């Protein structure tokens, strides 16, 4: 064949057009899976919830990458879980799997050679096994106790070979499995914060009680205190506010704005005459992120923290939230 007879490759499409085509097709694939959820899905969730040991996830290649993400998501949402590489399992890591565990094995083809030994290990020791694959008749799926079958949809890449649509479906199914287990377990935001103490996410899940200043730092005054006394308290405590307390309960708050509004006659008045009644307060168990939202909405710099009886137990300044990384 001469050079003139050599077939020309089609001109590459515009990158934006390719991106949109990929996203539309993968979104359609996810919609299909939502309508065709694997029949064993609910049973798999129930079995994970009942396991005495841990969930062991295994896969190779792109399935392995997705498996690591699934294991991390399960572990961070209340289900003890770890990832074992299929090839490493054949060289000693099978010792990490116990009869009290449950295995999730991932292979789009269902014929991944590296999963053979861990598959046989689960069968030999009666370890429950969940398989995720797009081939219902594959060796892996036939061996599984719980079959999470992916819809057979072509890969979205131009040559139809690179794992794209299949990995998106596997990732999404793993998320669906994790969230379903999480909700059935009753996993709370408090528990989530225990597993995510670092970074911005951990800070936003902190409670007001963790960041507030306690009783010894409260700028407390009485309603009949003179304004010179109030100003001295406000200055010494450094929060820009004073808390008016009567009978152990918070009855008002004096802010910088209250001082400016009464500047002409300020020094001749008492704390009770200056204070804004019905102050905005928060409880110690409120999330810090919620407290920040209140501060921003009201355009104030500090919040009194009160208990169920209305007694002040702390004070939270916006600078405390900024230092903690909540904002």
C-alpha positions as CSV (number, residue, x, y, z in Angstrom):
1,X,0.0,0.0,0.0
2,X,1.4,3.4,-1.0
3,X,1.5,6.4,1.3
4,X,-1.3,7.9,-0.7
5,X,-3.5,4.8,0.1
6,X,-2.9,4.9,3.9
7,X,-6.2,5.7,5.6
8,X,-6.1,8.9,7.6
9,X,-7.0,9.0,11.2
10,X,-10.1,11.2,11.9
11,X,-9.3,14.7,13.0
12,X,-9.4,15.0,16.9
13,X,-12.5,16.6,18.3
14,X,-12.5,19.8,20.2
15,X,-11.4,19.2,23.8
16,X,-14.5,20.9,25.2
17,X,-16.8,18.8,23.0
18,X,-15.0,15.6,24.2
19,X,-15.3,16.6,27.8
20,X,-19.1,17.2,27.5
21,X,-19.6,14.0,25.6
22,X,-17.7,12.0,28.3
23,X,-19.7,13.6,31.1
24,X,-23.1,13.2,29.4
25,X,-22.4,9.5,28.7
26,X,-21.1,8.7,32.1
27,X,-24.0,10.5,33.7
28,X,-26.4,8.4,31.6
29,X,-24.5,5.3,32.7
30,X,-25.0,6.3,36.3
31,X,-28.7,6.9,35.7
32,X,-29.0,3.5,34.2
33,X,-27.3,1.8,37.2
34,X,-29.6,3.7,39.6
35,X,-32.6,2.2,37.7
36,X,-30.9,-1.2,37.6
37,X,-29.4,-1.5,41.1
38,X,-27.9,-4.9,41.7
39,X,-30.4,-7.4,43.2
40,X,-28.0,-8.3,46.0
41,X,-27.3,-4.7,47.1
42,X,-29.6,-4.7,50.1
43,X,-28.4,-8.1,51.3
44,X,-24.8,-7.0,50.9
45,X,-25.4,-3.9,53.1
46,X,-27.0,-6.1,55.7
47,X,-24.1,-8.6,55.7
48,X,-21.5,-5.8,56.1
49,X,-23.5,-4.5,59.0
50,X,-23.5,-7.9,60.7
51,X,-19.8,-8.7,60.2
52,X,-17.8,-9.2,63.4
53,X,-14.4,-8.4,61.9
54,X,-13.5,-6.0,59.2
55,X,-14.3,-5.4,55.6
56,X,-11.3,-6.4,53.3
57,X,-11.4,-4.8,49.8
58,X,-9.2,-6.1,47.0
59,X,-8.6,-5.3,43.4
60,X,-5.8,-4.8,40.8
61,X,-5.1,-2.0,38.4
62,X,-7.8,0.6,38.1
63,X,-10.1,-1.6,40.1
64,X,-7.5,-1.5,42.8
65,X,-7.5,2.3,42.8
66,X,-11.2,2.4,43.2
67,X,-11.0,-0.3,45.9
68,X,-8.6,1.8,47.9
69,X,-11.1,4.7,47.8
70,X,-14.0,2.4,48.8
71,X,-12.0,1.0,51.7
72,X,-11.1,4.6,52.9
73,X,-14.7,5.7,52.6
74,X,-16.0,2.8,54.6
75,X,-13.3,3.2,57.3
76,X,-14.0,6.9,57.7
77,X,-17.7,6.4,58.1
78,X,-17.8,3.8,60.9
79,X,-17.0,0.5,59.1
80,X,-13.5,-0.9,60.0
81,X,-12.0,-1.6,56.6
82,X,-8.7,-1.9,54.8
83,X,-7.4,-2.6,51.3
84,X,-5.3,-5.7,50.3
85,X,-3.7,-5.8,46.9
86,X,-4.7,-8.9,45.0
87,X,-1.1,-9.8,44.1
88,X,0.3,-9.1,47.6
89,X,-2.5,-11.3,49.0
90,X,-0.8,-14.3,47.2
91,X,2.5,-13.5,48.9
92,X,1.5,-13.5,52.5
93,X,-1.1,-10.8,52.9
94,X,-3.8,-13.4,53.0
95,X,-2.8,-13.6,56.7
96,X,-4.6,-10.3,57.2
97,X,-7.9,-11.9,56.4
98,X,-9.7,-13.7,59.2
99,X,-12.9,-15.9,59.3
100,X,-14.7,-13.0,61.0
101,X,-14.1,-10.7,58.0
102,X,-16.0,-10.1,54.8
103,X,-14.2,-9.5,51.4
104,X,-15.2,-7.2,48.6
105,X,-13.4,-8.1,45.4
106,X,-13.5,-5.8,42.4
107,X,-12.8,-6.8,38.8
108,X,-14.7,-5.4,35.8
109,X,-14.0,-8.5,33.8
110,X,-14.4,-10.9,36.7
111,X,-11.4,-12.8,35.4
112,X,-8.5,-11.0,37.0
113,X,-5.8,-13.6,37.6
114,X,-4.4,-11.9,40.6
115,X,-7.7,-12.3,42.5
116,X,-7.7,-16.1,42.1
117,X,-5.9,-16.8,45.4
118,X,-7.9,-14.5,47.6
119,X,-11.1,-15.8,45.9
120,X,-10.2,-19.4,46.7
121,X,-9.1,-18.4,50.2
122,X,-12.6,-17.0,50.9
123,X,-14.2,-20.2,49.6
124,X,-11.9,-22.4,51.6
125,X,-12.5,-20.7,55.0
126,X,-16.2,-19.7,54.4
127,X,-15.4,-16.0,54.5
128,X,-18.4,-14.1,53.0
129,X,-17.5,-12.5,49.6
130,X,-19.0,-9.6,47.7
131,X,-18.0,-9.3,44.1
132,X,-18.3,-6.2,41.9
133,X,-18.1,-6.8,38.1
134,X,-19.8,-6.1,34.9
135,X,-19.7,-9.8,33.8
136,X,-22.4,-11.8,35.6
137,X,-21.1,-15.1,34.2
138,X,-17.5,-14.5,35.1
139,X,-15.5,-16.7,37.5
140,X,-15.5,-14.1,40.2
141,X,-19.2,-13.5,40.1
142,X,-20.0,-17.2,40.1
143,X,-17.9,-17.7,43.2
144,X,-19.4,-14.7,45.1
145,X,-22.0,-14.9,47.9
146,X,-23.3,-11.4,47.0
147,X,-23.1,-10.2,43.4
148,X,-23.1,-6.5,42.7
149,X,-23.4,-6.5,38.9
150,X,-22.5,-3.4,37.0
151,X,-24.5,-2.6,33.9
152,X,-22.7,-3.5,30.7
153,X,-22.1,-0.1,29.1
154,X,-19.2,0.6,26.7
155,X,-16.2,2.5,27.9
156,X,-16.5,6.2,26.9
157,X,-12.9,6.5,25.7
158,X,-12.3,6.8,21.9
159,X,-10.9,3.2,21.6
160,X,-13.4,1.7,24.0
161,X,-10.7,0.0,26.0
162,X,-9.4,2.4,28.7
163,X,-11.3,1.9,32.1
164,X,-13.5,5.0,32.2
165,X,-17.2,4.4,32.3
166,X,-16.6,1.1,34.2
167,X,-14.5,2.8,36.9
168,X,-17.0,5.6,37.3
169,X,-19.8,3.1,37.8
170,X,-17.7,1.1,40.3
171,X,-16.7,4.2,42.2
172,X,-20.4,5.4,42.4
173,X,-21.6,1.9,43.5
174,X,-18.9,1.9,46.2
175,X,-20.2,5.3,47.4
176,X,-23.8,4.0,47.4
177,X,-22.7,1.0,49.4
178,X,-20.8,3.1,51.9
179,X,-23.5,5.6,52.4
180,X,-26.2,2.9,52.8
181,X,-24.1,1.2,55.4
182,X,-23.3,4.5,57.1
183,X,-27.0,5.4,57.4
184,X,-28.1,2.0,58.5
185,X,-25.4,2.1,61.2
186,X,-26.7,5.5,62.4
187,X,-23.3,7.1,61.9
188,X,-23.5,10.6,63.2
189,X,-21.6,13.9,62.6
190,X,-20.0,13.5,66.1
191,X,-18.6,10.2,65.1
192,X,-17.4,11.5,61.7
193,X,-15.5,14.3,63.5
194,X,-13.7,11.7,65.7
195,X,-12.3,10.1,62.5
196,X,-11.6,13.5,60.9
197,X,-9.9,15.6,63.6
198,X,-7.5,17.3,61.2
199,X,-7.9,19.9,58.5
200,X,-10.8,22.2,57.8
201,X,-13.4,19.4,57.8
202,X,-12.5,18.5,61.4
203,X,-12.6,22.1,62.5
204,X,-16.0,22.7,61.0
205,X,-17.3,19.6,62.9
206,X,-16.0,20.9,66.2
207,X,-18.4,22.0,68.9
208,X,-18.8,25.4,70.5
209,X,-17.7,23.9,73.8
210,X,-14.3,23.0,72.3
211,X,-13.5,26.5,71.2
212,X,-15.3,28.8,73.7
213,X,-13.7,30.6,76.7
214,X,-14.9,29.3,80.0
215,X,-16.6,30.9,83.0
216,X,-13.3,32.4,84.3
217,X,-13.1,34.6,81.2
218,X,-16.7,35.8,81.1
219,X,-17.1,39.7,81.1
220,X,-20.0,39.5,83.6
221,X,-21.7,42.7,85.0
222,X,-24.8,43.4,87.0
223,X,-27.7,45.4,85.7
224,X,-27.1,48.2,88.3
225,X,-23.4,48.5,87.6
226,X,-22.3,51.9,86.5
227,X,-20.9,52.3,83.0
228,X,-17.4,53.1,84.2
229,X,-17.4,49.7,85.9
230,X,-18.8,48.1,82.8
231,X,-16.1,49.7,80.6
232,X,-13.4,48.4,82.9
233,X,-14.8,44.9,82.7
234,X,-15.1,45.0,78.9
235,X,-11.6,46.3,78.6
236,X,-10.0,43.8,80.9
237,X,-11.7,40.8,79.4
238,X,-11.0,41.8,75.8
239,X,-14.1,40.5,73.9
240,X,-15.7,43.8,73.1
241,X,-18.9,42.9,75.0
242,X,-20.2,42.7,78.6
243,X,-22.8,40.1,79.7
244,X,-25.5,41.4,82.0
245,X,-26.4,38.6,84.5
246,X,-29.1,38.7,87.1
247,X,-30.1,35.7,89.3
248,X,-27.6,33.5,87.4
249,X,-29.2,34.1,84.1
250,X,-28.2,36.2,81.1
251,X,-30.5,39.1,80.7
252,X,-28.7,41.3,78.2
253,X,-25.5,42.0,76.3
254,X,-23.6,45.3,75.9
255,X,-21.6,45.6,72.7
256,X,-19.5,48.3,71.2
257,X,-22.5,49.3,69.1
258,X,-24.6,49.9,72.3
259,X,-21.8,52.1,73.6
260,X,-21.8,54.2,70.5
261,X,-25.5,54.6,70.3
262,X,-25.6,56.0,73.9
263,X,-22.4,58.0,73.7
264,X,-24.0,61.3,74.7
265,X,-25.3,60.1,78.1
266,X,-23.2,56.9,78.5
267,X,-21.4,57.7,81.7
268,X,-24.6,58.6,83.6
269,X,-26.3,55.3,82.9
270,X,-26.2,51.7,84.3
271,X,-25.5,48.5,82.5
272,X,-29.2,47.5,82.5
273,X,-30.1,50.8,80.8
274,X,-27.6,50.3,78.0
275,X,-27.8,46.5,77.4
276,X,-29.7,45.0,74.5
277,X,-32.3,42.6,75.9
278,X,-32.9,39.1,74.5
279,X,-29.3,38.6,73.4
280,X,-28.4,36.1,70.7
281,X,-27.0,33.0,72.4
282,X,-25.8,29.5,71.4
283,X,-25.5,26.2,73.3
284,X,-22.2,24.5,74.0
285,X,-23.2,21.5,71.8
286,X,-23.8,23.6,68.7
287,X,-21.4,23.0,65.8
288,X,-18.8,25.7,65.5
289,X,-19.7,26.2,61.8
290,X,-23.3,27.0,62.8
291,X,-22.1,29.5,65.4
292,X,-20.0,31.2,62.7
293,X,-23.1,31.4,60.4
294,X,-24.9,33.2,63.3
295,X,-22.0,35.7,63.8
296,X,-21.9,36.5,60.1
297,X,-25.7,36.8,59.8
298,X,-26.0,39.1,62.8
299,X,-22.8,41.0,62.0
300,X,-21.5,40.6,65.5
301,X,-18.1,39.6,66.9
302,X,-19.0,37.4,69.9
303,X,-21.6,35.1,71.2
304,X,-22.6,34.3,74.7
305,X,-22.8,30.5,75.3
306,X,-25.6,29.5,77.7
307,X,-26.8,26.3,79.2
308,X,-30.4,25.0,79.2
309,X,-31.4,27.2,82.1
310,X,-30.1,30.4,80.5
311,X,-26.9,30.7,82.6
312,X,-23.8,31.9,80.8
313,X,-21.1,29.1,80.6
314,X,-18.8,30.6,78.0
315,X,-18.1,33.1,75.3
316,X,-17.2,32.5,71.7
317,X,-15.4,35.2,69.7
318,X,-15.1,35.1,65.9
319,X,-11.3,35.2,66.3
320,X,-11.5,31.8,68.1
321,X,-13.2,30.4,65.0
322,X,-10.7,31.9,62.7
323,X,-7.8,30.5,64.7
324,X,-9.4,27.0,64.7
325,X,-9.8,27.1,60.9
326,X,-13.6,27.0,61.0
327,X,-14.0,30.1,58.8
